[in-house]
Amino acid sequence: MKKLPFLAVVLMVAGLLPFVACTCGIVFFDSGVPVPNLLMALVIYGAVCLSFTGAVHWGLALQLDRAILTNGADRADNLRLVLGVVPAFAGWIAAYLAYAWVPLAGVMILAGLYPLVALAERGAWQRGWLPPGYMGMRWIATAVTECCLLMVLLVRAF
């Protein structure tokens, strides 16, 4: 099994920049005028990124030439396909509530979802359903994302 490509790591780090930029803008900008737009930008990007985690599992379930062979692969693929849509649906709920109600509700939902998805992926990794380097990358991405979401909640909710 080969390790994750360097480009994947670089793109993961680059993908964290919108979280950090929105968080800095929300935390350090004094005026309340642009904050709702930044909150919505943070929630929408968070929902898109959460959807991407489900897409990873879809891609692994649909690949023809398996990089990872496990016992019960058909059952695992079916579970991956079903659970692959859950992050997208949950992200949509967060984005909708942020739009229809208050942006902080979406931030709060995302702050709860990211650790849950990471724990679910950890279970998949323990079963051998994910490449070896994937979880290290996911823990870093989840930690940075969670720190940003929690910082926004602390600054704007209190």
N, C-alpha and C positions, 0 to 999 in steps of 0.2 A: 504494500500500500504506500503510495507516495504521499508526501506531506502537501499541505495546502500551498497553492502558488503564492509567490510574493505579491503579485498584483492583487490577489484577493485580500490580503492583509492591508495593503495600501488603500484599496477602495473602501474597506471597512472603516479605517481611520478617517478617510475623507467623508464618509457617510455620517460620521459623528459631528462634523463641523456645523451643520444647520442646527443641531440640538444645542451646541455650545453657543453659537451666535445668537439664537433666539433667547436663550436663557440669560446671556449677558445683557442683551437689549432690555429684557423685562426687568431684570434685577437692578441694573444701573441707570436706566432712563427714568428721570423724575416725573415727567408729565404723564398723566393718565390717558392722554389722547391716543397714542399709537399702541398702547399695551394690548387692547383687545385684538388688534390685527396681529401682533406678534404672538399672542396666546393662540389664536386660531392657526397661525402658521406652524407653531410648535405642535399643536394637536393633530393637524392634518399630516404633517411630516411623520409624526409618531405613529399615526394610523397606517400610513403607507409602509413604513419600516416594519411594523408589526405584521402586516400582510405578507411582506417579503419572507418572513420566517416560515410562514405556512407554505409559501411557494418553494422553498428549499426542499421541504419534505415531498411535495408533489413531484419535483424534478427527480429526486432519488427513487421514488416509487415508480415512475414512468420510464426510467432508463432501461434500455434494452440490454446493454452489455454491463452487467453488474460489477461494480468495483468492490462491493461488500456483499459477501454471500453469508446468509444466515439460515438456520433451520426455520421453517414456517414462513418463508419469504412472502408467499401469497397473502397470508393473514396479516403480516406486517405491512405489506403494500396497501391492503384495504384499509387498515387502521391509519396509515399515513395519509391516504387520500381523504378520509373522513376528517381526521384531525387537522389536516392542512388548511381547511376552510375556516376553522374556528378562530384563529388569530385575525383573519380578514374580517369576519363578521363582528368580532369584538372591537376591532379598530373602527369599523363603520359605526358601531353604537357610540363609541367615544366621540367620534367626529360629529355625529348627528346631535348628541346631547350638548356638545360644545357650541354648535351652531344654533340649535333651537332653544337652549336654556341659558347656560352660562359657560364660557370657555373653561373656567376652572374645574367644572364637572368632568370635562373631557380629559384634562390633565390628571385629575384624581383617578379616573378609570384606567388610564394608561399606566400610571404609577403602580397600580395594583396588578395589571396584566403582564407587564414585562418580566417581573420575577416569576410569575406562574408559568409563562411560556419557557423561560430559561430552565425551570425545574422539570418541566415536561420534556424538554430537549435533553436534559441530563439523563433522564430515564431512557430515552431512545439511544443516547450515546452508550450507556451502560449495557444495553442489549446488543451493541455492535451495529446499530443502524446508521451511524454517522461516522465520517472520516475521523481519524485520530486528532488532528489539529483543530477541528471545528469548535469543540467546546471551549478551548482556551480563548479563541477569538470571540465566541459568543459571550463568555463571562466578562470580557473587557468591554464589549459593546453594551451589554446590559448594565454594567456598573456605571459607565459614563452616562448612559441614557437615564438611568434611575436617579443618579445624583442631580442631573439637570431638572428632571421632573419634580423631585422633592424640593429642590431649591426654589423653584417657581412657586410651588405650593406654600412653602414657608414664608416667602416674601409677600405673596399676593393674598393669601388667605388670612394672614394675621396682621 
